[in-house]
Amino acid sequence: MIIIAMFVSLLLMLGLWLNTSYRDAVRRTEERAIAASKIVASNVSLLDSLARQALQRIDETLGESLTPQASATVRNINEAVADLPGQVKAYVVDEKGTTLYSTDPMVKPINIVDRPYFSDLAKGAKQHISSLLISRLNGEQIFAFSRRLERNGRFAGAAVVSFEVGAVLADVWEAVHLGPNSTVSFVRSDGQLVARYPLADGPLDMSKYVLFTDHLINAPDGTYEAISPVDGAHRIVTYRTVDGTGLIALASADHDFGIQRFWRDVTVAISVLVLASVSLLAAGQWIRHLRQRDAAQSQLLQNALADNQLLLREIHHR
């Protein structure tokens, strides 16, 4: 009974240890995800600020007319976007959506009047941040910042800077190192995905996800654990609203990667249990052997006592 009680106590101790190990692993993963979300948010804030400044410089460069000397304008647009991260391209289009100037040497005539980053400006919006787009020039995933251009109080066109998603977020994803199945991304406040790395399959409306239905309505930043409806992956998600941008930064840690230390502790616990079980069996067999030996010796003594008693009775009889 003592051995069984000791084994039960060992089970309880190992259970408590594994419970603590799991909670610590999750907590460490959450802390890393929180730190990563701050990095993503800082990059988003900087990107938003630089893009808006570049668009303003482009607007100022154009002067009163949108058709100054082409070479000077192209040179100045290049200068305006020189300090932006990633592979950025700048465009100026007129009120009909026709491209007037571009820093992209591969530019070709395309129709953008249906793109919200143009059509929203034509309807009166001053600035616009696009959702995730597929470029009509090269098929790459991009997102764009645009600014309404006005001349003489009327809509005259738009200045646009576009970024390739991979070029902007790949380095961030590698730097935060949240696991092979982790993601970094940012979305608009209306739930439209703007950028994600590793790359998403395409544009995505996240307004019905738990981030928007359960969490953002309660707090501007936080952490939660969820199974992704996109790829079924189990992740620990940290989100952070980037003030003044209308964007939310996210860092999603790979849950299984984050609790690897816990699984190592599980392996140790199983090894301890196996050793304890083997020791218990060995102890049980030894005790059984001792009891059998004691029983045999007791039987021998009883037989000897019976023989002696028989001899004594025989002696008395004679």
C-alpha positions, 0 to 999 in steps of 0.5 A: 500500500505504501508503494502504491501511495508513493506511485500515486503521489508521483503521478500527482507531482508529475501532473502538476509539473506538466500543467505548470510547464504547459502554462509557462510555455503558452505564457512565453509564446504569448509574450513573444507574440506580443513583442512581435505585434509591437514590431509589426505595429511599429513598421505599419506606423512608419510605413503609413507615415512615410507613404503619406509624406511621399504622396504629399511630396508628389502632390507638391512636386506636380505644382499647379499642372499635372503635366510638367516636364516629364523627366523632372517629374519622374525624377522627383517622384523617385526622390519622393519614394526613395526612403520607403521600405520594400519594392515601392512603385509610385504613380500619378494618374489623371481624373480618368485613371490614365497613368501620367507618370510612374517610377515603374519601368515596366508600367503599361496602360491599365484601367484602374477606375474600378480600383477603390484606391482611385474610385473612392478618391474620385467620390471625394475621399482625401486618402485611401489605403487599399486592401490586399490586391493582385497587381495587374502589371505583374500578378504580385500581391500588393497594397497601395496608399493613394491621395486625391489630387485637386486642382482649382477645387476639382478632382484632377487625379490621384497619386499612388504608392504601391508595395509588394507584400513579400518585400515589406513583411518577409524580413519582419516575419523572419526577425520575430521568429514565431515558428514555421507556421506563424504569420505577421499581417495587418488589416484595415479596421473594416476587416479587409486584409491588407498584407500577410506573410507568408502570403495569403491565397488572395484578398480576404474579408476578416470582418466575421472572424473572432478578431472583429466579432469578439476581441476588437469590440472589447479592447484595442489590443490583446491576445487570444488562441484560435484555430485559423479558419483559413488554413486550420492552423492552431495559433496564438494571435496578438493584435494591436490597433495602430493609432491614427492609421485605421490599421490593426497589426497582428502577429500569430505564433505557431502554437505547436512550435511554442510549446515544444519545451512542454513536449520535452517535459512530457517525454521526461515525465513519461520516462520517469513514469516508465522507470517508476512503473518498472521499479514498482513491478520489480518491488512488487515481485520482490515483495511477493518473493519474500512473502512466498519465502516467508510463507514456505519457512512458516510452513516448515516451522509449522510442520516441524512443530507438528512433528515435535508435538507428535514425538512428545505425545509418543514419548509421554505415551510410552 
